[in-house]
Structures are given as C-alpha cells and as structure tokens.
Amino acid sequence: MPPPHRPLSGPLPPGQTLTYVFAVTGTPLPADLPAATAGHEEGGPLRVLRAGPLWLLAQDVPESAFAETALADRLNRPEELERCARAHHRGVQAAARQGPVVPLPMATLYRGDANAVQAVTARAPVLGALLDRLRDRTEWAVKVHLAPPAPAPDRPSSAGRDASPAGGRAYLSRASARRHTRQQAHEEAWAEAMEVDTELRRHAVAATRHQPQSEQLTGRPTPQLLNAAYLVDDTAREDFARVLAHATTAGRHPHVEITASGPWIPYSFARPDQDRADATQQVPA
C-alpha cells in the first residue's frame, strides 16, 4: 500500500470533516456506485465528484479521526492500519470496476470538496496520461526469499571433544567452511532472484522493486531478496503467468522460494514519475 499523503495545511476547527479521496478515473461513475460501497466506518456515504474531465470517488471523514496526530496514532497500530488499508482498497476497487483508475495514496485528504476538485483538475493532463498508461493493465507482485537451509546433521556431544590445538584448528576450519557455504548459498540465491526478475520483465510493460520486507514482517526465517511488482498488459497475461509458473517449478531455482499474487489494481505504478524511477533504479550490490 502506498504511504499516507495528506495535502492539508494549518489547524482545523474541532468537528470539521475532511474530504477523503480514494481514486481518480476518466470513466463516468454510476450514480448508484457510492451507495453500494462501504468506505471508512467513521465517515459518511461515498460520493462522486467531477473534476474537469475526471471523476473522483470521495467520502467525508471526521477530522477527529483523520487529522495529522489522530491519523498517525491510528496508522501506528497494526490492526488500525489494516482496517484503514482495507477501507481504502474497497473504494479504489469500486471505482476500478468501471474502468482504469489512478489509486491515490492511502489517507489522501483535502480541506473540502472544492480543494480536492481544484487539485485534481490542475493535474488533469498528467493524470489523464497516467490513466492511459494503466488502461487494460494489471499489477503482479512477486517476492523471492532465500530458501531455508537443509537440516544440520546431529552433532556429537561436547563431552570428550578433542581440546588439543589440532582439535581447535579443526573446529575453526569447520566453522569457516560453514560460513563460506552460507555465503555461497546466498550469492547463488541472489543470482537466481535476479534471473527470475529478468525473465518476468521481458513480459511486463514496466517493473519496480520495493524495499525488501523484514523477516519480522514476512514471518519467514530467511531474508527477502526481491520484492518486485510488474505491470502486465492484459494481452500478455497468459505469457506472464506461464513464465511465472515455470520459474516456480520445483528444482528450477533451488536456492530460493518464490511467491506471487495477482492480478491487482496497479498501485505500484500509479505515479507520474514511475517511468523515470524505473529507468534510474539501481540494483543492490
């Protein structure tokens, strides 16, 4: 999920509502769409706003729950972050059923409808070009982790272990060999991850790498080597899925574990500067 973005300035009077915008689209949204979609529980019913040639799906939300301090406190709590993210995705998904959308970052807030409409209208040419870029395309997420090491053989008890200088040297030699083996396995895993990325990029319109997630976040005992997203044209979806299935074939990449999901709304590519960011992205050493 994109990071929060709050285009607000100055203090807000107590009790004031803010305009929360989920997504921008160039496709007219049906009048009954807001009534059929649940946004944030704290807010009012969803509404459609016209911004020049574009439409916004929006909702009034209370300042008491969405202003700077209150929102930061909520988003620092995992259960609240997940609740907000799910509500945001529901709104984006509802708009996306009608046609291509630019999903706005979670917690995009404006001081009233007029400010929201003015901000989007001013960027209409850029947003229109971005909508054309995302049309008939979806996002696929691929994560590559270092494969867990093979179970170590049972080690003999330390009782009676050779404490002579020769025994100590042998122990240090074994420890050094284990470190070398782990380093070699990591290098081979990284090479395999890059091979997977290269194969998938050939069948994608664009690709981007996100910051690898921590082991605490993934719940896996091994590091994440690749956290990538691919923008795939609908006409190439079958080819992309075939290459992805081939990459995950047992034994093809023995040093990594690959997980994938999709197709998704292209959150990762909903930035006007995405092409430049992808072109200048550096491969980690």
C-alpha positions in Angstrom: 0.0 0.0 0.0 1.4 3.5 -0.8 2.4 5.7 2.1 0.0 8.2 3.6 -0.3 11.6 1.9 -2.1 14.5 3.5 -2.3 17.7 1.4 -3.5 19.8 4.3 -2.1 22.9 5.9 -2.9 24.8 9.1 -5.1 23.8 12.1 -8.6 22.5 11.6 -11.6 23.6 13.7 -12.9 20.9 16.0 -15.7 18.8 14.5 -14.8 19.7 10.9 -14.9 17.0 8.2 -12.3 16.4 5.6 -12.7 15.1 2.1 -11.0 11.7 1.6 -10.3 10.8 -2.0 -9.9 7.1 -2.9 -9.2 7.2 -6.7 -9.3 9.3 -9.9 -10.8 7.9 -13.1 -11.7 9.2 -16.5 -14.7 6.9 -16.7 -18.0 8.4 -15.5 -19.0 6.7 -12.3 -22.7 5.5 -12.0 -24.9 7.3 -9.5 -25.6 4.2 -7.5 -21.9 3.3 -7.1 -21.4 5.1 -3.8 -24.5 3.6 -2.1 -23.2 0.1 -3.0 -19.7 0.7 -1.5 -18.6 0.9 2.1 -15.8 3.3 2.8 -14.3 4.1 6.2 -16.6 3.2 9.0 -16.2 6.6 10.7 -17.1 8.5 7.5 -20.3 9.4 5.6 -21.6 7.8 2.4 -19.3 7.8 -0.6 -19.7 10.5 -3.2 -18.7 11.1 -6.8 -17.1 14.5 -7.6 -16.5 15.9 -11.1 -13.0 17.4 -11.7 -12.9 18.7 -15.2 -12.6 15.6 -17.5 -12.1 13.3 -14.5 -14.2 11.9 -11.6 -13.2 11.3 -8.0 -14.6 8.8 -5.6 -14.7 10.6 -2.2 -16.0 10.4 1.3 -16.5 12.9 4.2 -14.4 11.7 7.2 -14.3 13.3 10.7 -11.3 15.5 11.5 -11.2 13.9 14.9 -10.1 10.6 13.4 -8.2 11.6 10.3 -6.2 14.8 11.2 -2.5 14.6 11.5 -2.0 13.5 15.1 -5.0 11.2 15.3 -4.3 9.5 12.0 -0.6 9.0 12.8 -1.6 7.3 16.0 -4.0 5.0 14.2 -1.7 4.0 11.5 1.0 3.1 14.0 -1.3 0.4 15.3 -1.3 -2.7 13.1 -5.0 -3.5 13.5 -6.0 0.1 12.6 -3.5 0.3 9.7 -5.1 -2.9 8.3 -8.6 -1.6 8.8 -7.8 1.7 7.0 -6.0 -0.1 4.2 -9.0 -2.4 3.6 -11.4 0.5 3.6 -9.2 2.4 1.1 -8.9 -0.6 -1.1 -12.7 -1.1 -1.2 -13.1 2.4 -2.5 -10.4 2.1 -5.1 -11.7 -1.3 -6.2 -15.2 0.0 -6.6 -14.0 2.8 -8.9 -11.8 0.3 -10.8 -14.7 -1.9 -11.8 -15.9 0.9 -14.1 -12.6 1.4 -15.9 -8.9 2.3 -15.3 -8.2 4.3 -12.2 -5.3 6.1 -10.6 -5.5 4.8 -7.0 -4.4 7.7 -4.7 -2.2 7.0 -1.7 -4.0 5.9 1.5 -5.2 8.9 3.5 -5.3 11.4 0.7 -7.2 14.2 2.4 -8.4 17.7 1.4 -9.9 20.6 3.2 -13.3 20.2 1.5 -14.6 19.2 -2.0 -13.6 22.4 -3.7 -9.9 21.9 -2.8 -10.0 18.3 -3.9 -11.5 19.1 -7.2 -9.2 22.1 -7.8 -6.1 19.9 -7.0 -7.1 17.2 -9.4 -8.3 19.5 -12.2 -4.9 21.3 -12.1 -3.2 17.9 -12.7 -5.8 16.6 -15.2 -3.4 16.3 -18.2 -0.8 14.3 -16.1 -3.5 12.1 -14.6 -5.1 11.5 -17.9 -1.8 10.3 -19.4 -1.3 8.1 -16.4 -4.8 6.6 -16.8 -4.0 5.8 -20.5 -0.8 4.1 -19.3 -2.7 1.9 -16.8 -5.6 1.1 -19.1 -6.0 -2.7 -19.7 -3.0 -3.5 -17.5 -2.7 -5.0 -14.0 -0.1 -5.5 -11.4 1.5 -8.7 -10.3 3.5 -9.0 -7.1 6.5 -11.4 -6.8 8.5 -12.0 -3.7 11.7 -14.1 -3.6 13.2 -15.4 -0.3 16.3 -17.3 0.4 15.4 -20.9 0.8 15.7 -22.3 4.3 19.0 -24.3 4.8 18.9 -28.0 4.9 18.6 -29.5 8.4 22.0 -29.8 10.0 23.2 -33.3 10.9 23.1 -34.3 14.6 26.2 -33.1 16.3 28.1 -35.2 18.8 28.0 -34.2 22.4 30.8 -31.9 23.6 31.8 -34.5 26.2 35.1 -35.9 25.2 35.7 -33.4 22.4 39.3 -33.1 21.4 40.7 -30.0 23.2 44.1 -30.2 21.7 45.5 -27.4 19.4 44.8 -29.7 16.5 41.2 -30.2 17.6 40.8 -26.4 17.9 42.1 -25.8 14.5 39.8 -28.5 13.0 36.8 -26.8 14.7 37.8 -23.4 13.4 38.2 -24.9 9.9 34.7 -26.4 10.1 33.2 -23.1 11.2 35.0 -21.3 8.4 33.7 -23.8 5.9 30.1 -23.3 7.2 30.4 -19.6 6.8 31.7 -20.0 3.3 28.8 -22.4 2.4 26.3 -19.9 3.7 27.8 -17.0 1.8 28.0 -19.1 -1.4 24.3 -20.2 -1.0 23.3 -16.5 -0.5 25.2 -15.5 -3.7 23.6 -18.3 -5.7 20.2 -17.3 -4.3 20.7 -13.7 -5.3 21.7 -14.7 -8.8 18.5 -16.9 -9.0 16.4 -14.0 -7.8 17.8 -11.7 -10.4 17.2 -14.4 -13.1 13.6 -14.6 -12.1 13.3 -10.8 -12.2 14.9 -10.6 -15.7 12.6 -13.4 -17.0 9.5 -11.6 -15.8 10.5 -8.2 -17.0 10.5 -9.5 -20.6 6.8 -10.0 -20.4 5.9 -6.8 -18.5 5.3 -3.2 -19.6 7.2 -2.0 -16.5 8.6 -3.3 -13.3 9.7 -1.8 -10.0 11.4 -3.0 -6.9 10.1 -2.2 -3.4 12.2 -2.3 -0.3 12.6 -5.9 0.8 10.4 -6.6 3.9 11.9 -7.6 7.2 11.8 -11.2 8.5 9.6 -9.9 11.3 7.0 -8.6 8.8 7.1 -11.6 6.5 7.1 -14.2 9.3 9.8 -16.2 7.4 13.1 -17.3 8.9 15.1 -16.3 5.8 15.7 -12.9 4.3 13.6 -11.5 1.4 15.9 -11.0 -1.7 13.4 -9.5 -4.1 10.1 -7.6 -3.5 9.0 -6.7 -7.0 5.9 -5.5 -8.9 5.3 -5.9 -12.6 2.8 -4.0 -14.8 1.4 -6.5 -17.2 -0.7 -5.8 -20.3 -3.9 -7.9 -20.4 -2.8 -9.3 -23.8 0.4 -10.6 -22.2 -1.2 -12.0 -19.0 -1.1 -15.6 -20.1 2.6 -15.4 -21.2 3.5 -13.7 -17.9 1.6 -16.4 -15.9 3.3 -19.1 -17.9 6.8 -17.7 -17.3 6.0 -17.3 -13.6 4.8 -20.8 -13.3 7.9 -22.0 -15.0 10.1 -20.0 -12.6 8.4 -21.7 -9.6 8.8 -25.2 -11.0 10.4 -27.4 -8.3 14.2 -27.6 -8.7 14.5 -24.8 -11.2 15.7 -22.3 -8.6 16.7 -24.5 -5.7 18.3 -21.7 -3.6 15.1 -19.5 -3.4 11.4 -19.7 -2.6 9.1 -17.7 -4.9 5.6 -16.4 -4.0 3.4 -14.4 -6.3 0.0 -12.8 -6.3 -2.2 -11.0 -8.9 -3.7 -9.6 -10.9 -4.1 -6.4 -8.8 -5.0 -2.8 -9.4 -1.7 -1.2 -10.3 -1.0 0.7 -7.1 2.8 0.5 -7.6 2.6 2.2 -11.0 0.2 5.0 -10.2 2.8 7.7 -10.1 3.5 10.1 -12.9 7.3 9.7 -12.3 7.2 5.9 -12.4 8.9 5.6 -15.8 11.8 7.7 -14.7 12.0 5.9 -11.3 12.1 2.5 -13.0 14.8 3.7 -15.5 17.1 5.0 -12.8 16.7 2.3 -10.3 19.9 0.8 -9.1 20.4 -3.0 -8.5 21.6 -3.6 -4.9 25.2 -4.8 -4.5 
